[in-house]
């Protein structure tokens, strides 16, 4: 029985990452300790990560530890908002991308408040234009295909 | 005297109108993000880094440093008034600071925090000026084995002093080291871990990692907890502490400064640990320990002095050895590298303007902070009424624009989102992001020095224990580990035996 879910799952994550790194590192020449090639250190890191992961998994069966709280999806909306910004910036420009980011990220709050979208858009879109595009001269497209 | 000439030179650089302006901008922004819970100095530094490319190295570092120690001042305001640390390092201040506020002494608590921080900041600045030059001349003689062991020591400190499980911190360090190697190998230029993705051919920028882990992941974690705040902003008056208060805090401020200056230098130490240690010491030396937690003025003065002193002296290892001791210092190192300055002992000799200018600016910045935090306290209090639900979308917008302008591509925004997701999931599993970021920033240096040391010793690893300085550093690392693992192993054994 798993007694420490945090140790168990983080152990699996480290083990997975360690295996991935080790396998990638096998594709690079390792060389010898005296003349290391670029695969040597990645290989060591991969093995060490596997060892840490395995130790953590073993430990999770022996010692009681903290549980993993439920992973909620709504708080992750800001990440989706950021990706939407990145996808929209070049085809649609800064104004549309910022607006999309605001709309999606506002939906992550405990309840939906349309007024927040208005307030944030009214503040941030002109601010972006004045500070980043005009004052700092960042090469950002402002409007679609602009 | 040498020190006086150097400091005078530093002041002559720090007081140019441009540098003064950016120093003021930095400390104001630092106070702002210190006051606002939910955004820390690491995320802010990451946000501003891309905007500093057009500034000179001195000016940009003066501003970035100002954000860091400015946040130490701002954090206490939130801790005292709403019982929430505005900054992680002001957690302890909530204990007695909020109690003072509840007893109608919010003004005195804020005043003591600002005065204690200023006194500590001034002394700690002098500590940096006094101790950094000799340390950096010692470090000039360091070779590859010494640097390797120094980095191991630094990473070990970050692991041992992290609050979570040691095994998980070790995993995070190793993962960070590996991610730090993405891109071209320093020696051969051969690509590693790029999997044909062209945008990875130059490696991953530290800003991308820091924004993902410290801005995006943090916002997701904050949203999950929801917002519950009880603001204590009604009656804040009488900011100047009474003469009796001042007499009472002299010794605690001095003790806090000493503890903070010392712990700030240690890897993984920094302001947070310093403030906890200072509080514990005050409780030990007090005649009546039961006053603590009930609004004891010493319980505000000492930790606030300690966290500010620690914030200043954590620049010593960065400026003299090129070793960052915290996530924020890792970003400062990133800023220096992006400005074309190689952090390490040669900074002092090659860029004395930068070194002394920054030190002088710290003193000026601390003086500005007292003014910002005492007469202007009303503005910061009003800021506390801005709800988080209006803040995080704005933070996201600024992060995205910063990321896009790093290399003029949206790939970095996507990459930061990936780090944000990974950071949130790892946070759920009890893994802290700071050891990862330190591993990430030290990865290439650790590898380079390991390889160089072993080339020189013809593959003989005993070079790390036959060189005295390297051996001492490794021994210290092992001792640090033993201190933590010792009791843990014993506890584990008793638990296992109880089960069996």
Interface residues (C-beta under 8 A of the other chain):
Chain A: X6 X7 X9 X10 X13 X14 X17 X18 X21 X24 X28 X32 X33 X34 X35 X36 X37 X38 X39 X40 X41 X42 X45 X46 X48 X49 X52 X53 X55 X56 X59 X62 X63 X64 X65 X66 X68 X69 X71 X72 X74 X75 X76 X78 X79 X81 X82 X83 X85 X86 X87 X89 X90 X97 X98 X101 X102 X105 X106 X108 X109 X110 X113 X116 X119 X120 X123 X124 X128 X132 X136 X138 X139 X140
Chain B: X51 X54 X165 X167 X168 X170 X171 X174 X175 X177 X178 X181 X185 X187 X188 X190 X192 X193 X216 X219 X220 X221 X223 X224 X226 X227 X389 X390 X392 X393 X394 X396 X397 X399 X400 X401 X404 X405 X408 X410 X413 X414 X416 X417 X420 X421 X424 X425 X426 X428 X429 X430 X431 X447 X450 X451 X454 X455 X457 X458 X459 X461 X492 X495 X496 X499
